[in-house]
Amino acid sequence: THIKVRREGNLSRGGIEVVDEVEVFRGDQNPLVMTQVYTKNFHCQYAFQLYPFDTQTCTIRMDASADDLNIVKVVPNKIDINESLDLTLFEITSYSLDYTKAAHKEEGVSMKMNLKRKVMNELLTTFLPSILLMIITFATTFFKPFWFEAALSVNLTTMLMMTTISIGKMQMLPTTAYIRMIDIWSVSYTH
């Protein structure tokens, strides 16, 4: 917490009777400004419908209680992000700090942060292997009837591998009540 005097008014010097050189500022002309810095951890409620091509929007709302509105004013100024915008699973694509409602500034401020998921891991561990397996399976349709047993073995092995990839991916992700894009992909390439 920092408290500073914003010198807006004139000063008066201490008289001869004062031993020290004193400058006196009137309180009604020179307001005290208190600055506080708050650090807040927050959780984001994720929407996985478009997983792994999803973008999440996380918000924090900050406001003063009704009792404090006379002495506290929440003003959006700036956001300092001391860490890299490139996270492990996400990239912070944008962030802002604005009034929650521009017409009603007393309702506080909101910080919004957009997180875009990095898809390279998903492409290399799910999509690329499943596409390669589907290409191999499709190639067996051109085998001569003499190689029927080999084609059947390849198709069964591919189906088992795709099911294993699908089950592994579903166990890694949180359970949702709605269908995700990865679920549609898993069902379409498994069958």
N, C-alpha and C positions, 0 to 999 in steps of 0.2 A: 504494500500500500504506500503510495506517495501522496503527500499533501503539499501543494504549492500555493503561494499567494499570487494571484493574478493582479498585478499592479495597474489599476485603471485610474485611480485618483491621485491627487497630489499628496505630498508628504509634508510633515511639519517637523522641524528640528527641535531637539530638547533644549530647554532654556539654560541660562547661566547656572542655575541652581543644580543642574544635573551634571555629575562628575564625568560620566561617559558620554561620548558622542552618540546620541540616540536619534533614530529617524522613526517617527510615528506615522503609521498609515491608518486611516479611519476604516473600520470594518465594513461600514455600509458602502464604501466606495471601492474597496479592494477585496473581492470575494476570495474565499479559500476554495481551491479545486482539488478534490480527492480523486486519484486514479487508482483503480484496483485491477489486477490481472487475475483472471480465473482460468483454471485448467480443468477441463471436463472430459472424462472418458464417456463414450457413448456406444450403444449397440445399435446395429442397423437391422431392420426387419427385411430380409431378403425375399425377392420374388423370383422363383426359379422357372417360370413358364418357358422362357427362351434359353435356358441353360443349354449349352455353354456360351451362347452369344448374347448374354444378358448384360445389362447396365443397371446398377443399383443406385438409388438416390437415398442418401442418409441425411437426416436433419437433426438439429439441436435447436430447441426454442428456449430463449432466455428472457425472463421478464421479472419485474419487481412486484411484490405483493401490493394490494390496495392500500395498506397502511403506510407503505414506503414511497408511494408515488409523489408525495410532496417533497421528499428529500433526495430521491434516487431517480436518475434519468438514464435509461439504457439506450446508448447511442451506437449504431454500427460504425466502426472506424476502419479497422483493417484486420486481416487474418495473417498471422505469422505461422507458416508451416515449416518447422525446423528439420523435418525429415524429407527424404526423397519422395517425389510424387509417384515413383515407380515401386510399387509394393510387390510382395511375393506372388499373389494370385490376381491382383488388380492393378490398374493404373488410374490415378486420380486425374480425370479429364477436365473437371472444372469445379470451382468452389466459389461461394459468395456469402456475404454477410449483409443482410438487408432488414428493413423493418418487416415484421410479420404482416402487418397491414399498413400500407403507406398512408391511408387516411386516418388511421388510429395509432399513432406512434406510441401511445401509452401501453399498447398491448405487447411491447417488447420487440426483440429482434430474433431472427432465425438464421442459422447457418445451414447452407445446403452444400452437399458434396456429392459429385457423381463419380461412381467407381465403375470402370469398364473392365470386364474380366479378360484376362489373357487367355487366348484360345490355343496357343501352340502346343501345350501339353496335351490337351484334349484331341487335337488333330493327330498328334503322333501316337497316342496310346489307344484311341478308340476308332476314329474315322479312317485313318490310313490302313491299319491292319484289317478292318472289316471290308474296305474296298478291295484290298489285295486278295483277301479270301474269296470275295464274290467273283473277282476276275478269274481266279483259279477254278472255281466251281463252274462258271460259265464256259470255260475252255473245255471242260469234260463233256459238254454236250456234243462236241465235234469228234469225240473218240469213235472208232469203229465199234460195232456191236461185239466184236471179239473181246474188247477191253471193258465190257460191262462191269465186271467185278471191281476193277481198278477205279472206274468212274464212280461206282457206288461207294467204295471206301473213301474216296476223296470227298464226296458230298457229305457223308456222315461225319467225317472228321471235321470238315468245315463247319457243319451245323453245331457240333459239340464245342468247337473253339469259339464260335460266335456267341453261343449261350454262356460260356464261361466269361467272356469279355462283358457281356450284358449284366450278368449277376454281379461280377466284381464292381462294375460301375454303379449299380443300384445300391450295393452295400456301402459304398463310399459316400454317396450323397444323402442328405437328410430326407426323411420320409415326408412326402407332401400329399395333400388330398386332391391335387390337380395333376393333370398330365403335363410333363415337361417335354421339350423338344427332343432331348436325348432319349426319352422313353419311346417316342415315335420312331426314331432312328433305330433303336435296339430291336423293336418289334418288326420293323420292315426288313432288316437284314438277317434276322434270325430265322424268319419263315420263308 
